Amino acid sequence: MRKGFFHWLSAMGQIIERFSLAGKTQSFRWLAFSFFCAIISIPVRSQNFSRSDTSNSMTLDQCIDYAFKHQPGLNRAYINQSITKTTNAINLSGWYPQVSLGGNFTHYFELPTSFTADSLHPGSPIQQHVGIENTFIPALSVTQAIFSPSLLYASKSANLFVQQAELVTDSAKIDLVSNVSKSFYTLLLTIEQINVLKEDTARLDKNLSDAYQQYVGGIVDMTDYQEATITLNNAKAQLKQAVENVVPQYATLKQFMGYPPRSQFNVIFDTLRMKEDIAFDTTQDLVFEKRIEFQLLQSTKNLQHQVTDYYRSTYLPTVSGFFNYNFEFENNNLAALYSNLYPYSFAGVSLSIPIFTGFYRLNNIKRSKLQEQLLDWNEVELKSEIYTEYTSALASYKGNLYNLYVQRENVDMAKNVYDIVTLQYQQGVVAYLNVITAESNLITSQIGYLNALFSVLSSKIDLQKSMGFINYNH
């Protein structure tokens, strides 16, 4: 690229020198010199956008596979999935026996006072101190839940919470595939536009040389050369803008992929496969149940229904069994506290029945039912949004597909017209304005075709997403 550029500069220097020798006007020499300086001031990038450069390169599928392993949002979804499973394990731990070990050490500075009847003097109780000064009682306690409404709710809702977390992860995967694909296509569009603009600049460079030759030969006046210069300047500015756009578009793709910002890679693609991928069966019916958002809403409704059932069941008793084994050490002498052991144990069943809770249960049931009604209306609204999104995506896809076919024809015709008009201009048959018009139509049709191609691919992604057809099993 640099070699071609400096060769072009050398040719421009020869043109200026020949014009000076030809004794043309001072104004034209000034124009040529100004154009020469303007071209020198344009930075030249050595970056190569060639499709054949496959070193450290990725296809679209490889970009998606990389994103599935490194994208922060998706990895957060995986972690939240694990958190949900761990939370379920915590909530269900109440079904297991609860074992604890504790103990109390007691030292009496004064023993408790007790009164006993005096058989010799009725009506005059005998006062005496009872107990042991030092007592230590280690205790082993075991409780086992037999029935509990809260534990029953935890058991029924555990799988629903896991399902909801998995659906959230699937939703993140769908967004990832969609975002990476569309960002990839946007980048490819710019790269392809750069290739087209390079070809356009090369043609305009040749046109500039032809206009100069025509002017030297006295066939045309200086305006043709000026118009060729203006057109070439505009093309170079357009190329410069496209080249600059590559960097932020790469940054966007890296962001969606979770790729290190300062690391570099190239994108590669198969144009033939891309053209084959534009096909989509638009006769398929929209099925709301295939949309991940609809599935998430259904999962939320099922969970809310479990909440309602839980509050309905809170009138039921809580039943649990318990067992205690106590090791009791007693002695008035602290040093000999552990010389005597007096163990005892007991077991039983605990029963708790709520009788009146200040309408806590009834109001919770009422609130939960109202929340179920909200979710029903959310479903109605979601169906409407999905249908609107689907019809918009379908219309966009059909419109872009038709535009692609039109632009494909336009490119062929514009290329043919440009070749004919250029030949006519070289033979002095038509004015240079015809060449400019033909060149403008050619570049417009080429850019239009590229825009249409990538618009079809992007709108196909939107259509697949709106119908729940995005493949996220990577």
C-alpha positions in Angstrom: 0.0 0.0 0.0 2.8 2.4 0.9 4.7 1.5 -2.2 1.7 2.3 -4.4 1.1 5.5 -2.6 4.7 6.8 -3.1 4.5 5.7 -6.7 1.4 7.8 -7.1 3.2 10.8 -5.5 6.0 10.4 -8.0 3.5 10.4 -10.8 1.9 13.6 -9.4 5.3 15.3 -9.3 5.9 14.4 -13.0 2.5 15.9 -13.8 3.3 19.2 -12.1 6.7 19.3 -13.7 5.3 18.7 -17.2 2.7 21.3 -16.7 5.3 23.8 -15.7 7.4 23.0 -18.8 4.3 23.4 -20.9 4.1 27.0 -19.8 0.6 26.8 -18.4 -0.9 29.5 -16.3 0.4 30.3 -12.8 -3.0 29.6 -11.3 -3.0 26.0 -12.6 0.5 25.4 -11.2 -0.7 26.7 -7.9 -3.8 24.4 -8.0 -1.6 21.4 -8.8 0.8 22.2 -6.0 -2.0 22.7 -3.5 -3.5 19.4 -4.4 -0.1 17.7 -4.1 0.3 19.1 -0.6 -3.2 18.1 0.4 -2.5 14.5 -0.6 0.7 14.4 1.3 -1.1 15.6 4.5 -3.5 12.5 4.4 -2.2 9.9 6.9 -1.7 6.5 5.4 -2.6 3.4 7.4 -0.6 0.3 7.0 -3.4 -1.9 8.4 -4.4 -4.6 6.0 -8.1 -5.4 5.6 -7.5 -8.3 3.2 -9.7 -11.4 3.7 -6.7 -13.7 3.1 -4.9 -12.6 6.2 -5.8 -15.4 8.6 -3.2 -15.0 11.3 -4.9 -14.7 14.6 -8.2 -14.5 12.8 -11.8 -15.5 13.8 -14.9 -16.4 12.0 -18.3 -15.5 13.3 -18.8 -18.9 14.9 -15.4 -18.6 16.5 -16.2 -15.2 17.9 -19.5 -16.5 19.4 -17.6 -19.6 20.9 -15.1 -17.2 22.4 -17.8 -15.0 23.8 -19.5 -18.1 25.4 -16.4 -18.6 27.5 -15.3 -15.1 28.2 -18.2 -12.7 28.0 -18.8 -11.1 31.5 -22.5 -11.0 31.4 -22.9 -14.6 30.5 -20.4 -15.7 33.2 -22.4 -13.7 35.7 -25.5 -15.6 34.6 -23.7 -18.9 35.2 -22.6 -17.7 38.7 -26.2 -16.6 39.5 -27.3 -20.1 38.4 -24.9 -21.6 40.9 -26.1 -19.2 43.6 -29.7 -20.2 43.0 -28.8 -23.9 43.5 -26.9 -23.1 46.6 -29.7 -21.0 48.0 -32.1 -23.9 47.4 -29.8 -26.2 49.3 -29.8 -23.7 52.2 -33.6 -23.5 52.2 -34.0 -27.3 52.1 -31.5 -27.9 54.8 -34.3 -27.6 57.4 -35.5 -31.1 56.4 -32.2 -32.6 57.8 -31.7 -33.3 61.5 -30.4 -30.3 63.3 -27.8 -31.3 65.8 -26.2 -28.9 68.3 -24.0 -29.2 71.4 -24.0 -26.7 74.2 -23.5 -26.4 77.9 -24.0 -24.4 81.0 -21.7 -23.9 83.9 -23.2 -22.5 87.1 -21.6 -21.4 90.4 -23.8 -20.4 93.3 -22.5 -17.9 95.7 -25.5 -18.6 97.8 -27.6 -21.7 97.3 -31.4 -21.4 96.7 -33.6 -21.4 99.8 -36.2 -24.1 100.1 -39.0 -24.6 102.7 -40.2 -28.0 103.9 -42.9 -29.0 106.4 -41.8 -29.8 109.9 -43.5 -32.9 111.1 -42.8 -32.1 114.7 -44.1 -28.5 114.5 -46.9 -28.3 112.0 -47.3 -24.8 110.5 -43.7 -23.9 111.0 -41.8 -24.8 107.8 -38.2 -25.6 107.9 -35.9 -23.3 105.9 -32.9 -24.8 104.3 -30.4 -24.3 101.4 -30.7 -26.8 98.6 -28.6 -27.6 95.6 -24.9 -27.9 94.7 -22.6 -24.9 94.5 -21.0 -25.9 91.2 -22.9 -27.4 88.2 -21.8 -28.0 84.6 -24.3 -29.5 82.2 -23.1 -30.3 78.6 -26.2 -31.0 76.4 -26.6 -32.7 73.0 -29.7 -31.6 71.2 -31.3 -33.1 68.1 -34.4 -31.8 66.3 -36.0 -33.2 63.2 -38.7 -31.4 61.2 -41.7 -33.6 60.5 -43.9 -31.1 58.8 -43.5 -27.4 58.1 -45.4 -25.2 55.5 -42.3 -23.1 54.9 -40.2 -26.2 54.2 -42.9 -27.6 52.0 -42.9 -24.4 49.9 -39.1 -24.6 49.6 -39.3 -28.1 48.3 -42.0 -27.3 45.7 -40.3 -24.1 44.5 -36.7 -25.3 44.3 -36.9 -26.7 40.8 -38.8 -23.6 39.6 -36.1 -21.3 40.9 -33.4 -23.4 39.1 -35.5 -23.4 35.9 -35.9 -19.6 36.1 -32.1 -19.2 36.6 -31.5 -21.4 33.6 -33.9 -19.3 31.5 -32.1 -16.1 32.5 -28.9 -17.7 31.3 -30.5 -18.8 28.0 -31.7 -15.2 27.6 -28.1 -14.0 28.1 -26.9 -16.5 25.5 -29.5 -15.3 23.0 -28.5 -11.7 23.5 -24.9 -12.6 23.2 -25.4 -14.4 19.8 -27.5 -11.5 18.5 -25.1 -8.8 19.7 -21.9 -10.5 18.5 -23.5 -11.4 15.1 -24.8 -7.9 14.4 -21.5 -6.3 15.6 -19.6 -8.7 13.4 -21.7 -7.8 10.4 -21.3 -4.1 11.1 -17.5 -4.5 11.1 -17.5 -6.5 8.0 -19.7 -3.9 6.2 -17.1 -1.2 7.0 -14.2 -3.4 5.9 -16.0 -4.2 2.6 -16.8 -0.6 2.1 -13.1 0.2 2.6 -12.3 -2.3 -0.2 -14.9 -0.8 -2.5 -13.6 2.7 -1.7 -10.0 1.7 -2.4 -11.1 0.5 -5.9 -13.1 3.7 -6.4 -10.1 5.8 -5.4 -7.9 3.8 -7.8 -10.4 4.5 -10.6 -10.6 8.2 -9.8 -6.8 8.3 -9.7 -6.8 6.9 -13.3 -9.5 9.4 -14.2 -7.4 12.2 -12.9 -4.5 11.1 -15.1 -6.8 10.7 -18.1 -8.2 14.2 -17.5 -4.7 15.6 -17.4 -3.8 13.9 -20.7 -7.0 15.2 -22.3 -6.2 18.7 -21.1 -2.6 18.6 -22.3 -3.9 17.3 -25.7 -6.3 20.3 -25.9 -9.3 18.1 -26.0 -10.9 19.5 -22.7 -10.4 22.5 -20.6 -9.1 22.8 -17.0 -12.5 22.3 -15.4 -12.4 18.6 -16.2 -9.1 18.3 -14.3 -10.5 20.3 -11.4 -13.6 18.1 -11.2 -11.5 15.0 -11.2 -9.4 16.4 -8.4 -12.6 17.3 -6.3 -14.1 13.8 -6.9 -10.8 12.1 -5.9 -10.5 14.3 -2.7 -14.1 13.4 -1.7 -13.4 9.7 -2.3 -10.2 9.9 -0.2 -12.1 11.6 2.6 -14.8 9.0 2.5 -12.1 6.2 2.6 -10.4 8.0 5.6 -13.7 8.1 7.5 -14.4 4.4 6.8 -10.9 3.4 8.0 -11.3 5.4 11.2 -14.6 3.7 11.9 -12.9 0.3 12.0 -11.3 0.9 15.4 -14.4 1.6 17.4 -16.3 -1.1 15.6 -13.6 -3.6 16.6 -13.9 -2.3 20.2 -17.6 -2.9 20.2 -17.2 -6.5 18.9 -14.5 -7.1 21.6 -16.8 -5.8 24.2 -19.6 -8.2 23.3 -17.1 -11.0 23.1 -15.3 -10.3 26.4 -12.1 -10.0 24.4 -9.1 -8.1 25.9 -9.4 -4.5 24.7 -5.8 -4.1 23.8 -5.4 -7.4 22.1 -5.9 -7.6 18.3 -7.4 -10.1 16.0 -8.8 -10.1 12.4 -12.2 -11.2 11.2 -12.5 -13.6 8.3 -15.7 -14.6 6.5 -16.9 -16.6 3.5 -18.9 -14.3 1.2 -20.5 -17.2 -0.6 -21.8 -18.6 2.7 -23.0 -15.2 3.8 -25.1 -14.9 0.7 -26.5 -18.4 1.3 -27.3 -17.5 4.9 -29.7 -14.7 4.0 -32.5 -17.2 3.2 -35.2 -17.6 5.8 -38.7 -19.3 5.7 -41.0 -16.4 6.3 -44.1 -18.6 6.1 -43.5 -20.0 9.6 -46.0 -19.1 12.2 -45.1 -17.0 15.3 -45.3 -19.2 18.4 -45.2 -17.1 21.6 -44.0 -20.1 23.7 -40.7 -20.2 21.8 -39.7 -16.8 23.0 -37.4 -16.8 26.0 -39.2 -13.8 27.5 -42.5 -15.7 27.4 -40.9 -18.7 29.1 -39.4 -16.5 31.8 -42.8 -15.0 32.5 -44.4 -18.4 32.8 -41.7 -19.4 35.2 -42.4 -16.3 37.3 -46.2 -17.1 37.3 -45.5 -20.6 38.5 -43.4 -19.3 41.3 -46.1 -16.8 42.3 -48.7 -19.5 42.3 -46.5 -21.5 44.7 -46.3 -18.4 47.0 -50.1 -18.3 47.0 -50.3 -22.0 47.9 -47.8 -21.4 50.7 -49.8 -18.7 52.3 -52.9 -20.9 52.0 -51.1 -23.7 53.9 -49.8 -21.5 56.7 -52.8 -22.6 58.9 -51.3 -26.1 59.1 -49.3 -27.0 62.2 -45.6 -27.1 62.4 -44.5 -30.5 63.8 -41.0 -31.5 64.8 -39.4 -34.1 67.0 -36.6 -33.5 69.5 -34.1 -35.5 71.6 -31.8 -34.1 74.4 -29.1 -35.9 76.2 -27.5 -34.0 79.1 -24.3 -34.8 81.0 -24.7 -33.2 84.4 -21.7 -32.7 86.7 -22.4 -31.4 90.3 -20.0 -30.9 93.2 -19.6 -28.3 96.0 -15.9 -28.5 95.5 -15.0 -26.8 92.2 -11.8 -28.8 91.8 -13.7 -32.1 92.0 -16.5 -30.9 89.8 -16.0 -33.6 87.2 -15.7 -36.5 89.7 -19.4 -37.3 89.6 -21.6 -37.5 86.5 -25.4 -37.6 86.7 -26.7 -37.9 83.1 -30.3 -37.7 81.9 -32.1 -37.7 78.6 -35.5 -37.1 77.1 -37.3 -37.0 73.8 -40.6 -35.6 72.5 -42.7 -34.0 69.8 -43.3 -30.3 69.3 -46.5 -29.1 67.8 -47.4 -25.5 66.9 -50.8 -24.5 65.5 -51.4 -20.9 64.5 -54.9 -19.8 65.6 -55.0 -16.1 65.1 -52.3 -14.0 63.4 -54.0 -10.7 62.9 -55.2 -11.6 59.4 -51.6 -12.1 58.3 -52.4 -15.2 56.3 -55.5 -13.9 54.6 -53.9 -10.6 53.6 -50.9 -12.4 52.2 -53.1 -14.7 50.1 -55.0 -11.6 48.8 -51.7 -9.8 47.9 -50.3 -12.9 46.2 -53.5 -13.3 44.1 -53.3 -9.7 43.0 -49.7 -10.2 42.0 -50.8 -13.2 39.9 -53.3 -10.9 38.2 -50.5 -8.5 37.4 -48.5 -11.3 35.8 -51.6 -12.2 33.7 -51.7 -8.7 32.4 -48.0 -8.7 31.8 -48.5 -11.8 29.6 -51.1 -10.0 27.5 -48.8 -7.0 27.1 -45.8 -9.2 26.3 -47.7 -11.1 23.6 -48.6 -7.7 22.0 -44.9 -6.6 22.2 -43.7 -9.9 20.7 -46.1 -9.6 17.9 -45.2 -6.0 17.1 -41.5 -6.9 17.2 -42.1 -9.9 15.0 -44.1 -7.9 12.3 -41.4 -5.1 12.3 -38.6 -7.6 11.9 -40.5 -9.5 9.2 -41.2 -6.3 7.3 -37.5 -5.2 7.7 -36.2 -8.5 6.5 -38.5 -8.6 3.4 -37.8 -5.0 2.5 -34.0 -5.5 2.9 -34.1 -8.7 0.9 -35.9 -7.0 -2.0 -33.5 -4.1 -1.8 -30.6 -6.6 -2.0 -31.9 -8.0 -5.3 -32.4 -4.5 -6.7 -29.0 -3.3 -5.7 -27.4 -6.4 -7.2 -28.9 -5.5 -10.6 -27.9 -1.9 -10.1 -24.2 -2.8 -9.5 -24.0 -4.8 -12.8 -25.7 -2.0 -14.8 -23.7 0.8 -13.1 -20.4 -1.1 -13.9 -21.4 -1.5 -17.5 -22.4 2.2 -17.8 -19.2 3.4 -16.2 -17.0 1.3 -18.6 -18.9 2.6 -21.6 -18.9 6.3 -20.5 -15.2 6.1 -19.6 -14.4 4.8 -23.0 -16.5 7.5 -24.7 -14.8 10.2 -22.7 -11.4 8.9 -23.6 -12.5 9.1 -27.3 -13.8 12.7 -26.7 -17.4 11.7 -27.3 -18.9 12.8 -24.0 -18.1 15.4 -21.3 -16.3 14.6 -18.1 -19.5 15.3 -16.2 -20.9 12.1 -17.6 -17.9 10.2 -16.2 -18.4 11.8 -12.8 -22.1 10.8 -12.9 -21.3 7.3 -13.9 -18.7 6.9 -11.2 -21.0 8.3 -8.6 -23.8 5.9 -9.6 -21.3 3.0 -9.5 -19.9 3.7 -6.1 -23.4 4.4 -4.8 -24.7 1.1 -6.1 -21.7 -0.8 -4.8 -22.1 0.7 -1.3 -25.8 0.3 -1.5 -25.4 -3.4 -2.3 -23.1 -3.9 0.6 -25.5 -2.1 2.9 -28.4 -4.2 1.6 -26.5 -7.4 2.1 -25.5 -6.8 5.7 -28.9 -5.2 6.4 -30.5 -8.5 5.3 -28.2 -10.5 7.6 -28.8 -8.2 10.6 -32.6 -8.1 10.0 -32.5 -11.9 9.7 -31.0 -12.1 13.2 -33.7 -9.8 14.5 -36.4 -11.9 12.8 -35.0 -15.1 14.3 -34.8 -13.5 17.7 -38.4 -12.3 17.5 -39.6 -15.8 16.7 -37.4 -17.5 19.3 -35.2 -19.3 16.6 -31.8 -18.1 17.8 -29.5 -21.1 18.2 -27.6 -20.6 21.5 -26.4 -24.1 22.2 -22.7 -23.7 21.8 
